[in-house]
Amino acid sequence: MSDATPWKGKFKIYVRAFAPFKVFGNILPEPQGYHGDDRGYSNDENATARLHHIIEIDSPSNTIKNTRNLCSKTLRMRDSKGRTAMPERKLWKAGTIKSNKNYKRFHFTSHIYAGNPVPPRGVPKDIVPNIDIFTDITITQTKKLNGEVTLLVSGKLTGDNFPCTEVFITDAKGTSVFLGVGQLQYGVDKDIGPITELPGENTRPICTFNVNIPMDKDGNFYGDFSTHNKKYKTKPIQRTELTADEKERAAIRAEVIRRENQRPNLL
C-alpha cells in the first residue's frame, strides 16, 4: 500500500443506557414501576434502551456527525400505552480531524440526556431527573509499513451510570466490536436508583477503553471478535441490597418528592 492510497472506512459508534431489569423504579406502595429492557449487554443495533446516542464517522469524506439520539418506548406497569422521551444534546463537539500520510484521527465529545416521559402518578415532569451520559472518544486510523491499516478506538464515558451502559462500534458491513460497558454499582437499588442516582449532571466514571481493531483493504474490520464480544454478552449484576445509610438517603429523597407533590399550586 502506498502513501497515496486513499483512506477507507465508515463506522458507527453506539452509546446506550439500558435497564437490564424486567421491572424497576417501583417506589410507591401501589405497583407503579416500569418495564425495563430485560436484557444483558448487547451489540444488536435494534436492541431497546432508555437512551441511544449514535455517531457516524466517514473516513473518505473526513466527516464525523451525531446522526441520531433517541429513546425506546417507556411503559409503566398496568399501562398499555407507552410514551417516548425526546433526548436532548447539551454538548456536541466534533473536535478535531487530523491526518497525514500515515494516520488520520477523529475526536469528539458530547453530553446526551433524557428523562422519564411517564413519571409516577402525582410527580411533575419538571422535577423528573435525566439519565446523563458524557462521551470523550478518539478514533485513529494508522497505516503500517507492511501496508496494513489498524483502527484504534480510545476514550471514556462518564455520567450517572444508572441503570447500565454499553458502547460499541460497527463497520460498513455491520461487524461490531464492544468497546466497554458500565455496570450497576454495588448497593444501588433498581427501584430507588432513579431517585438516588439520577439527580444532577453526574460525571461518575462509567468505563474507559483502548481497543485496537485490524482492518481490511476496504476499510472493514478484519479478524474474529467473537471472544472479545462474548465477555460482554452476560447479564449485568442486578444489585438489590442497600446499606442503612443508602436506605436513609433514599427515604429522604422520596420524602422530598412527596412533599413537593403536596405543595399547593398558587398560580
C-alpha positions in Angstrom: 0.0 0.0 0.0 1.5 3.3 -1.0 1.2 6.5 1.0 -1.1 7.8 -1.7 -3.7 5.1 -1.1 -6.9 6.8 -0.1 -8.3 6.3 3.4 -11.3 4.0 3.6 -13.8 3.1 6.3 -17.3 4.1 7.5 -18.1 3.5 11.2 -20.9 4.0 13.7 -20.5 4.3 17.4 -23.5 3.3 19.6 -23.7 4.6 23.2 -26.7 3.3 25.1 -28.1 3.4 28.7 -30.4 0.5 29.3 -32.3 -1.1 32.2 -31.4 -4.8 32.5 -34.3 -5.4 34.8 -37.7 -6.8 33.9 -39.4 -4.2 36.1 -37.8 -1.3 38.0 -38.5 2.1 39.6 -41.4 1.0 41.8 -41.0 3.5 44.8 -44.7 3.6 45.9 -46.9 1.1 47.8 -49.1 0.5 44.7 -47.4 -1.0 41.6 -46.1 1.9 39.6 -42.9 0.5 38.4 -41.7 0.4 34.8 -40.9 -2.3 32.3 -37.2 -2.5 31.8 -35.3 -3.6 28.7 -34.9 -7.0 30.4 -31.6 -7.9 28.7 -27.9 -8.2 29.1 -25.2 -6.2 27.2 -25.9 -6.4 23.5 -24.3 -5.2 20.2 -27.6 -5.7 18.4 -28.3 -2.3 16.7 -32.0 -2.8 17.2 -31.9 -3.6 21.0 -34.1 -1.4 23.2 -32.6 1.1 25.6 -33.6 4.0 27.7 -31.2 6.3 25.8 -29.5 5.9 22.4 -26.6 8.1 21.1 -25.3 7.3 17.6 -22.3 8.8 15.9 -21.1 8.2 12.4 -17.6 8.6 11.1 -16.9 8.7 7.3 -13.1 8.5 6.7 -13.1 9.1 3.0 -15.1 12.3 3.3 -13.5 13.4 6.6 -16.8 13.8 8.4 -18.0 13.0 11.9 -21.6 13.7 13.0 -24.1 12.8 15.6 -26.8 11.2 13.4 -29.4 10.0 15.9 -30.4 10.5 19.5 -33.5 8.6 20.6 -35.2 6.7 23.4 -37.1 3.4 23.3 -40.7 3.5 24.5 -41.4 3.8 28.2 -44.1 1.5 29.6 -45.4 1.8 33.1 -46.8 -1.3 34.8 -50.5 -1.8 34.1 -50.3 0.8 31.3 -50.7 -0.4 27.8 -49.9 3.0 26.2 -46.2 3.9 26.4 -44.5 7.2 25.7 -41.2 8.0 24.1 -38.9 10.6 25.6 -37.2 13.1 23.4 -33.4 13.1 24.3 -31.5 16.4 24.2 -27.9 17.1 23.3 -26.5 19.7 25.6 -23.0 19.4 24.2 -21.7 18.2 20.9 -18.1 18.9 19.8 -16.7 17.1 16.8 -13.4 18.4 18.0 -10.5 17.7 15.6 -9.9 15.8 12.5 -6.1 15.5 12.0 -4.3 13.5 9.4 -1.0 13.0 7.4 0.1 10.3 5.1 0.4 7.7 7.9 -2.6 8.4 10.2 -6.0 10.0 10.5 -7.5 10.9 13.8 -11.1 11.9 14.7 -12.1 13.2 18.1 -15.5 14.2 19.6 -17.1 14.9 23.0 -20.8 15.0 23.8 -23.4 15.2 26.6 -26.7 13.4 25.9 -29.6 13.2 28.3 -33.3 12.3 28.6 -35.9 11.9 31.4 -38.8 9.6 32.1 -41.7 10.7 29.9 -44.2 8.9 32.1 -43.3 9.9 35.7 -45.0 8.2 38.7 -48.6 9.5 39.2 -48.5 12.8 41.0 -44.9 13.6 40.2 -44.5 16.7 38.0 -42.4 16.2 34.9 -40.2 19.2 35.6 -38.7 17.5 38.6 -38.0 14.2 37.0 -34.2 13.7 36.8 -32.5 12.8 33.5 -30.2 10.0 32.5 -26.9 11.7 31.6 -24.0 10.3 29.5 -20.8 12.3 28.7 -18.5 10.9 26.0 -14.9 11.6 25.0 -13.8 9.4 22.2 -10.9 9.4 19.7 -10.7 7.2 16.6 -7.3 6.8 14.9 -6.5 5.0 11.6 -2.9 4.1 11.2 -1.1 2.8 8.1 1.7 0.4 9.0 4.9 -0.2 7.0 3.7 -3.6 5.8 0.6 -1.9 4.3 -1.9 -3.0 7.0 -4.3 -0.5 8.5 -5.5 -0.5 12.1 -8.2 1.3 13.9 -7.6 2.4 17.5 -10.7 3.5 19.4 -9.9 5.0 22.8 -11.9 7.1 25.2 -14.2 7.2 28.2 -17.8 7.5 29.3 -18.9 9.3 32.5 -22.3 10.2 33.8 -25.0 8.8 36.1 -24.1 5.2 35.5 -27.7 4.1 36.1 -29.1 1.8 35.1 -26.4 0.2 32.9 -24.3 1.5 29.9 -22.7 0.0 26.8 -20.7 1.3 23.9 -19.7 -0.5 20.7 -18.5 0.3 17.1 -19.7 -1.2 13.8 -18.2 -1.0 10.3 -20.0 -0.6 7.0 -20.7 -4.4 6.8 -22.3 -4.5 10.2 -19.5 -6.2 12.1 -19.4 -4.9 15.6 -16.8 -4.7 18.4 -17.6 -3.9 22.0 -15.6 -1.0 23.5 -16.8 -1.0 27.1 -19.7 -1.3 29.5 -20.9 0.3 32.7 -22.0 -2.0 35.5 -24.7 -1.1 38.0 -22.8 -0.1 41.1 -22.9 -2.1 44.3 -25.6 -1.1 46.7 -27.7 0.7 44.1 -31.3 -0.5 44.3 -33.2 -1.0 41.0 -36.4 0.7 42.4 -34.9 3.6 44.4 -32.0 4.0 42.0 -33.8 6.6 39.8 -34.1 8.8 42.9 -30.7 8.3 44.4 -28.5 8.1 41.2 -30.0 10.4 38.5 -30.5 13.9 40.0 -27.9 16.4 38.8 -25.4 16.2 35.9 -23.2 13.5 37.5 -19.8 12.6 36.0 -19.2 9.3 37.7 -16.7 7.0 35.8 -18.6 4.5 33.6 -15.9 3.0 31.5 -12.6 3.6 29.7 -11.4 1.8 26.6 -8.5 1.4 24.3 -9.3 -1.1 21.6 -7.1 -1.8 18.5 -9.0 -3.3 15.5 -7.3 -4.6 12.3 -8.9 -3.5 9.0 -9.0 -5.0 5.5 -8.3 -3.2 2.2 -11.9 -2.0 2.0 -11.9 -0.3 5.4 -13.9 -3.0 7.3 -12.9 -4.8 10.4 -10.7 -7.9 9.9 -10.5 -10.8 12.3 -12.5 -12.8 14.8 -14.0 -10.7 17.5 -16.4 -13.3 18.9 -14.2 -13.9 22.0 -13.8 -10.1 22.6 -17.6 -9.5 22.3 -18.6 -12.7 24.3 -17.3 -11.4 27.6 -19.8 -8.5 27.4 -22.9 -10.6 26.5 -23.6 -11.6 30.0 -26.4 -10.3 32.3 -25.3 -7.3 34.4 -25.4 -7.9 38.1 -28.6 -6.5 39.5 -27.8 -5.2 42.9 -30.8 -5.0 45.3 -29.3 -4.7 48.8 -28.8 -1.3 50.3 -26.8 -0.2 53.3 -28.5 1.5 56.2 -27.1 4.8 55.1 -28.2 4.4 51.5 -31.7 3.4 52.6 -31.9 6.6 54.8 -30.7 8.7 51.9 -33.2 7.2 49.5 -36.0 7.7 52.1 -35.1 11.4 52.4 -35.2 11.9 48.7 -38.6 10.1 48.4 -40.0 12.3 51.2 -38.8 15.5 49.4 -40.7 14.4 46.3 -43.8 13.5 48.3 -43.9 17.0 50.0 -43.2 18.7 46.7 -46.3 16.9 45.2 -48.4 18.1 48.2 -47.4 21.7 47.8 -50.4 23.8 46.7 -50.3 25.4 43.3 -50.6 29.2 43.9 -50.6 30.2 40.3 
